[in-house]
Amino acid sequence: MITEYRVRNENTGGNPANNRYTREQILSFMQTLLPQLESMEAVDRYAWFNASPTMAGLWPCGLIDTDGSLTINGEYYSNFGLTEDDNFVGGDGSVNNPYLVSNASQFSKIREYTNMNFKLVSDINLSTLVPAFTAIPSFSGTIDGDNHKIKGLSYASISTKGGLIITNTGNIRNIEFPDVNITATSAFGVLVGDHNTGTIDNIVVKGRVISNNTSDLLGGIAAEISGGQISNIYADLTMETTCGMTGGIAGRAKSGASIISNCTTKGSITVRALKTRIAGIVGRGESAVAIKNCLSTMNIRSTVSGINGVGGILGANNNDNMSIDECMFSGSINDVF
């Protein structure tokens, strides 16, 4: 039997703010350790230490937050070992009778029916999945969130091009992603890698995205759009990047008439390498993309000198057929050029 195991930082000086660990790091540790404990014949029982949010050396391990709600670690721990029913709770996948999705296991099963139609009937948390959720390779159907939340879209390190879907030619709408926390090592879009046709509409994305990629492409919604529409987006993101072609909505718009409309981005973009084509909406345009009725209040800055091709709405235009209509930037651009 193992009792009260946890991760402790001894060097906080009594100040919780000095704890070097984050809840996300503790979650990653739990996701690695708990399945191993379950597999050990010598371990009959075990218990995680539920630290108080005021305990300086242990607070990231806490299962319950100050408001009494479960932390991300609490949600994972409370659901670990429970078998979610991965059978959809209704529907037949048709346009008029979509499959109904009530939990993370059912959502992950979408990868087996990529041209079908789905509707969320409750909030879901992807961080509860064991093994962990991985991006759906391709999708051409419809996912209607019905204004529910998908929590736990988190990767300590991801090398695929999209966080939710890698290649999208379908429709994704009416979903909030309230707590994304992602570190990407290659070209990346928070929702999709390549958005080729179809629509992404009425989406809220909040959280933190870091790219350690030294090449190009980081988008708050899509790495690249080459057709279709992205509309009615609210993205509040803290973005840090070492790559070029970084945009609050899309890293690059290319090879096809695309429309980005009624999108709002806020938060920040911090550029940590000598890169170009950075903006609050689209980093680089290479097609007849139309950017309409968009607002960005992002604070864009660089930690290195000499970067250029930075704009509030668009970073760089490589196609005369692009258009920007009735857009506004009211953020800030500092330490560039």
Sequence and secondary structure as in RCSB ss.txt:
>XXXX:A:sequence
MITEYRVRNENTGGNPANNRYTREQILSFMQTLLPQLESMEAVDRYAWFNASPTMAGLWPCGLIDTDGSLTINGE
YYSNFGLTEDDNFVGGDGSVNNPYLVSNASQFSKIREYTNMNFKLVSDINLSTLVPAFTAIPSFSGTIDGDNHKI
KGLSYASISTKGGLIITNTGNIRNIEFPDVNITATSAFGVLVGDHNTGTIDNIVVKGRVISNNTSDLLGGIAAEI
SGGQISNIYADLTMETTCGMTGGIAGRAKSGASIISNCTTKGSITVRALKTRIAGIVGRGESAVAIKNCLSTMNI
RSTVSGINGVGGILGANNNDNMSIDECMFSGSINDVF
>XXXX:A:secstr
 EEEE    S STT GGG S  HHHHHHHHHHHHHHHHH TT   EEE    TT TTTGGG SB TTS B HHHH
HHHHTT     S SS  SSSSS EEE SHHHHHGGGGSTTSEEEE S EEGGG SS    EEEE SEEEEEEEEE
E  EEEEE SSBSSEEEE SEEEEEEEEEEEEEESSSEESSEEEE SSEEEEEEEEEEEEE  SSEEEESSEEEE
 SEEEEEEEEEEEEEESSEEEESSEEEEESS EEEES EEEEEEEE SS   EESSEEEEESS EEES EE  EE
EESSS    EESSEEEE  TT EEES EE SEEES  
